[in-house]
Amino acid sequence: MNDITKYLAGRVTTGGMNRREFMGRAMAAGVTLAAASQLYATSASAQAPKKGGNLKLGLEGGAATDSIDPAKATSQVMFTAVRTWGDTLVETHPETRAPVPSLAESWSPSPDAKTWTFKIRKGVQFHDGKEMTTDDVVATLKRHSDSKTESGAAGVLKSIKSIENKSGDLVVTLDSGNADLPAIFTDYHLVIQPNGGVDAPNAGIGTGAYKVKSFEPGVRMTFEKNTSDWRSDRGYVETVEIITMNDATARIAALSSGQVQFINRVDPKTVPLLTRAPTVQLLTTSGGGHYVFIMHCDKAPFDNNDLRMALKLSIDREEMVKRILGGYGKVGNDFPINDTYALFPEGIEQRSYDPDKAKFHFKKSGHSGSVLLRTSEVAFPGAVDASVLFQQSAKKAGIDIEIKREPGDGYWSNVWNVQPFSASYWGSRATQDQFYSGAYLSSADWNDTRFKNEKFDKLLITARGELDEAKRREMYRDMAVLVRDEGGTILPMFNDFVNAASKKLQGYVKDIGNDMSNGYVATRVWLDA
């Protein structure tokens, strides 16, 4: 069974596709009539989702500064929230990251991949009862790509030259070819809103499986089922409540007591204790998420590459994976791409802990005294302990790291992307281009290391329009080496996504796209009484 037939079979199992549609699409994908009939029968007979019940999620990653505007969504709570009430043009396949239709039914590029035409789905209603139109799509993309936008997706949209409604189709013209444009439109910030959200960005009105009922930033958010949902393969529970629980102990207690049915960011150290409970299940997924210590390349003392290299060489990655991840992850190499991405650059030497080389680069940098690292438990599970381990390993290289523990509330607005050296994390993106464009391109709003490299930028733009995969892979390799050797990212580990749930929660999809079933957890699961 290939990726397409797996996807189609899954839609049948969850009630999202009838026999006629399945047979047509399966046979178009090269499946014989007999095989398609058998696959449909098997899929249709699988356990059907149960409808009803009230789903409660206890999530880390909320703050009093949270905004319901998808353009400003950051961290886990709002990431999950926008996935619950909104839809993007395109989604990604949970096993491959390949683009699959959502509000865009199909798409096609010009031969040079500079002009793309998207067929927009008809008959879809917003939560306020108005029908979604191509004009709403155009307005959404224009708001997020405007030169004055504060959108987290601005970096990946900078190559757009024009966005137009042509006879009901969305036509996007780029300043250079980009074979990955459909994948870019999976970005969770790009939720389609009435008139693009220009009039009321914080209204929380979308086309998703659930309607926003109430919102208390940093406390809770509640939703009710969208009875006019255009999809039948999601939204099985009646209500959803997302409760901000930034304390790891509180989350575990809430799950164990039945106060919530799902929690995120389980600290691997607590897994043995948590899984002793007969009512709890562990939900782990390997993906492209990673934990980092980020340095601003344009601020002293981190504007010196020898100092940055000294810190990269003074961290014990193997110890981090063992003691912080508990084995739920892999060693990182100071660039944000791993082998879950297409065209992964192989053959790059793995950086290892080397106190002697670190000492050499630190002396060469000319810096004296300590460096200040800001951290918090909300940065990633075990971030404070990881910072202490970093401090201890760096000390053996003669480097004094001073640790400042910051409060969780406000960390993502007052520390991350503000202070010059801090702990952080990143989830996955659909493609290498999308990740690099959003976080490493010189002009990217979320360039949290202030890495600005003209050679890197040129490679990134050239790779977008390169249709020869071998050439494109080589360009991505060159880009990875630049980030690894000259950037401000210290990436000691790629983390598995470790969550936990009540055994009554069923239908969880392990999605390599990002944590919490790529943010779709509330719309995909159901409760077994």
N, C-alpha and C positions, 0 to 999 in steps of 0.2 A: 504494500500500500504506500503510494507516494504522498507527498505533503498535501497535494490538492485533494486527493480522495480522503485522506484523514480529516481534513477540514470539512469536507462535505458530509462525511459520516457523522462528525461531531454535531453539525447543524441538525441532522436528522434526529440524533439522540436527544437533543435538547428541545426538539419540537419546532425548530426554526426553518424547516424545509420540507415540503411535501414530496410525494413520490415522483410526480411528473417533473418537478424542477430538478430533483436529484438525478433522475435518470438522464435528463437532457444534458446537465452539466458534467456528469460522470462520463458519459459516452463522448462528449466533446473533448474530454481530457484523455481519451484513448482507451477507456475501460470497455470491455465487451458487454453485450447485453446480458449474458448469463451471469457474469461476474458482478455487474452493477445490480442486478436483481437480488443476488445473494447478499451483497454488502448492504443494500437497503433493508432487507429483512432482518439481518443481524443487528444493524444500528437501531432500527425502529423497536426491536424487542428489548433493547437495553433498558436499564432502570430509568424511568422518566422522572424528571424533577417534580418535587412536591411544592405546591403553592400555599402561601399563607405564612403567618408568623411574623415576629418582630425581631429583626437582626440588630444586635448591638456590637459595635467595634470599639475596643479600647486601644487607641493609637498614640504613640509618641510622635512628636513633630508638630504640635500646635502651639500657638502663641497669641497673646492679646493683640499683636500687630497684624494678624492674618487678615487677608482681604478675599472676598468672594469673587472679585474680578479675576477671571482666569489668566489675564495678562500678567498679574502679579502673584500668581500661585507659587508658593515655595514650600518645600519640606513635605512630609508624608501626609499630614492631615488634609491640606488643601489639594494636594495631588490626587488623593483618593476622592475627595469631595467633587472636584470638577469632572472626574470620570463617572461619578454617580449621577450627576444631573445633566451632563453635556455630552455631545458627540463631536468628533472630528470628521473631516472628509474621508480619511483613510485610517484603517487600523492595521496592526501587524499580526501575522500568524504567530501564535504563542510558542511554536517549536522552532521556527526558522527566522523570524523577524521579517518575512516577506510581506509586502504590502497587500492588503485585502480590502475589498470595498466596504464603505460605510455610507456616509451621506453622499459620497460620490460613487455612482454605480460602476463606472469604468473610466478609463483614461487612455490617451494615446499621444505620443510625442511626434514632433517633426523629425525629419532625418538627422538634423544636427542637435536634437534634444534641447533646443532653445525655446520652442513654443509647445506648450502642452494644452490639450483640450480635455476637460473633465465633464462627463455627463452627470448632472446633478439629479439626485433622486426626487421624484415628484410625490405629492400626497403626504408629506411629512409635516406634522403640526408642532409648533412650539408649545410650551406649557401654558401659554396664555390663549391658546386656541387659534392663533394666526398661522397660516401656512408658510412654511419656510420656502424662500425663493432663492434664485441664483443671485439676486441683488443683495440678499443678506450675507451670502457667502463672500461676495466681492467686498462688501463693507467690512466684514470680519478680517479678511486678509489685509485690507488696506490699513485698518486700525493697528494691527500688529506689526506692519512693516513701515509705518510712517516714521519719518526722521525724528520725530519728537516722542515716539512711543516709549513706554516703560516696560514693554512686554519682554518676558523671558525668552520669547521665540524670535526676537528681533535679529539676533545674530545669524540664524539659519535662513532668514528671508531677505538678506541684504542684496542678493543677486537678482531680485525681481525687478524687472523694468516696467511692466504694466500688468494690471489685473482688470479683466473686462468681462462683461456679460454679452455674449454674442449669440443671439437667437436662442437664449435659454441655456447655453453651455458656458461654463467657466473657462476662459482662455487666459493662460498665464504666460507671459513672455519674459525671458531671462536675458541678462546681458551676456551670458555665456552658457554653453550647454551644461545640463545637469541630468545625468541618467537616474539620479536618486530623488527627483522632486516628489513623487508620490509618497515616499517614505518620510520626507520632511513634514508633510501635512498630517502625520500621525502625532506630532508634538502636542502634548496635553494642554498647552496654553491656547492652542488654536481651536477652541470650542466655538462652534457656530452659534451666534446670538442674533436676536432681532436687530436689524440695521447694524450688525457687527458689534453691538454693545456700545456704540458711540453715544447713544442717548442715556442708557442706564447700564453701565458696565457691572454694577454691583447687584443687579436685580436677580441674578441666579436663574434666569429664564433660558432654557435650552430645549433640546429635543431628546434628552436622555431618558433612561428607564424610571427615574424618580424626580419628583418635584421638590424643591427646597421649601420646607415648612418653617424652619426657624434657624437662626445663626447667631451664636454667642462666641465671638472670637476667643480662642484659647480655652474654651469651656466645652461646648458641644454644638452639634449641628444635626438637625432632624430632617427627614425626608418622608414623603408619602408616595405611593405607587402612581406612576403616570398611566392612567387607564386608556390613554390614546396613543400609547407607545407604538411606533411603526414596526417594531421588532417583537417577535413572539418567543425568541430564544434567550430571554433574559428577564430580570426583574421578577423573581419568583416570590420573594417575601413581600409582605404588605407595607411594612415601614422599615426604615433604616435610621439608626442613631449612631453618629460618630462622636465618641467621648474622648476629649484630650486627656491622656494619661502619660505625662512625661516621666513619671517615676517607674522604673522597671519593676520594683517590688509590688507597687500598687497594681500594675497590669497583671502580673502573675496571680495575685490574690483575687482580682476581679474575675479572671478566667476560671480559676479553681473553684470559686464560690458560685459560679453561674451568673454573675452580674453581667458579663459580656460573653459572646460566643467566639470572638476572634481577637487576638492581640498581635501586634507587629513587633519587630526588633527584639526578638528573644535573645538575651545574652547567652552565648554558648555555655558559659559556666553554670547556668541554671538548668540546662537541658536535662541532666540526670534526675534532678529533683522534680522538675515539672512533669516529665514523662512517667513518673511513678503513679500519677493520678490516673485511675482507670477511665475517667471521662474525657481525657485530654489527648489530642493528636498533634504531632509535630508536622509542620508543613515547610519543607525546604526545597529551594530551587537554585540551581547554579545559573549564573548569568554574567552580566558585565558590570555589576555594581562594584564599587571600590571605596576603600577608606584612605584618606589622604591627609597629609600635612602640607599646607599651601603657603608659599612665600611670594610676596609681591616683588617682582623683578625690577620694579622702578623705585623701590624705597630702600634706603640704607638700613641695615648693612646688606640687605638681600639683593641689592643691585650689583653685587660682585659675584660673578659666576664661580669663583674659587670657593667662596663661602657656601654657596648653594651646593656645590659638589661635595664639600666637606660634610655637610649635613646629610646628603644622600648616602654617602659612604659610611656614616656613623650610626645607621639604623640596622638592627638585626631583624631581617625580614622573616627568617625561618622561625625565630622565637615569637614574633608577632602572630604568625599564623597558628602556631601551636598554643600559645597562652591566651591570646585575645579571641581568636576564631574557634579555638577548640577543634581544629581540623576542618571546620566548615568553610573552606575557601582555599585559595592558592596564593603563592608568592607573586607580588607585583614587581614591575621593572621600570617604574617612573614614567610610563606613558599609559594613557587610559584605555587601551584596546587589548582585549584578550582573544582567545581562540573561539569564542562564541560569535565573533563578527566575521562576516564574509571578507575575504582578501586579507586575513590576518597576516601581518608581516613576520615571517619566520626567520630564524637565524640571528636574531639580535642577542648579543651576549647578555646573560643574566647578571645584573649588578648584585654583588654580595657585600656582606659586612666586612669592612677592611679598616680597622682603627688606624693603622699606620698611614695608609693613603689619605684617610680623612684628616689626620694630623698634618700631613704635608700640605694639603690644600687649604686648611685653616690658617696655617702659618703664612702661606703665600698670599692669602686674602688681605693680610695686614690688620685684621680685626682683633681687638683685644676686649676682654670682658665677656659678659654673658649675652645670650640672645633670649628674648622673651617669647614663649609659646603660650598662646591662649587656647584653652580647651574647655569642654563641657560634656556631660553625659549625653546631651542631645545631639552632639556632633556625630557620633555613631556609638553603638553598644560597646562599652569597654574603652571609650575614648580617653578617659582620665587615666586608667591603668596603662593604656598604650603610650600615653604621653610620659608616664613615669618610666616605662621600659626604655623609651627613646632617650630620656634624660640619662638613664643608667648606662646605656650602651655608648652614648656620645661622650660620657665622662671618661671612658677608657681611651678616647682619642684626644683628651685634653680640652674638650668643648663643654662649656658650662651652659646648659639649657635651664632657664628659669621658667617655671610653670605657673600660670595664673588660671585658676579655675573660675570660669564665668557662669552666671546663672543661666538656666535653660531658657527662661522667658526672655525674649529679645535677642537671643544669640544670633538668629539668622538675619536680623536687621541691624544689630549694633557691632557684631564681631565679624561674621563671615562676609567676605568681599569688602570689608572696611579696614580691619586691622591687618598688619603686614605679615603675620605668621600665626596660623591657627589650624586647628583640627577641623576636618570637614568630611563629607562623603559625596559621592555621585552615584546616581542610578545609571541604567543603560540608556542608549538611544538606538534608533532603528538601524543606523548606518554609521560608518566611520566619519563620513562627511558631515553628517548631522551633529555628531559629538564635537568634532573639531571646530565646526563653524559656530557652534554655540558657546564654546568655552576656551578656544585657543586662537581663533582668528583675532588679529590685532584690534579690530573694531567691534568685537563681540561684547555685548553688555554684561554677560556673565563670565568674562575672562577674569576669573578670580585669582590668577597668578600674575596678571599684568604682563603676560608673555607677548612680546611684540617683535615679530621676526619677519622681515620682508621676504626672505627666501621661503619660509614656511607658507606664508600667505599665497605666494605665486604657485607653489606646488599644490596647495589645496584647491585653488581655482582651476588650475589645469587638469587636475585629477577628476574634477566633477564632470567634465565633458569628454573624458577619455573612455572610449568604448572598448578598447583593447584591455582585457583583464590583466594580462601579464604586465603591461606598462603601468596600469593603474596600481597594481599591487606593489610595484617597485617604488612608485611615488609615495604610497602610504608608508612604506618602509623608511624612506628618507625622512618623511615627516615625523615618524615615531622616534627616530634617532635624534632629530633636532630637539624635540620636546624632552626626551630622556636626558640629553647631555647639556642642554642650554636653558631648559625651562625651570619654572619654580615649583613644580609638582614633585613631592616625595610620596610615592605610591608603594607602600610596603606590601599591600595585600588586596586581592580581589575576594570579596566576601560572598558566600552563599546568602540568599535571602532566607532568613530563619524566622518563621512565624509559628503560631500555635492556635489551635481552635478546639472547641467542644467537638466531641465525636458526633454530635447531632448535626453539625455543619457538613453538608455534602456538596459535591460538584465543584470543588476548588480546582482551578486550572493552573497548572505549573507553567507560568509564562516567562520565558527568558527575557522578555522585553524590559521588565522592571519589577520592582518589589510589589507585593500584595496583588499577585496576578495582573501585573502591569497596571495596577490601580483600579482594576475592574472587579475586585473581590465582591463588593456589595451587589453588583448586578449579575454576577455569574452563579453564586451559591444559592442553596436552599436549605431549609431546616427540616430534618427528619424527626418527627415527634417521638 
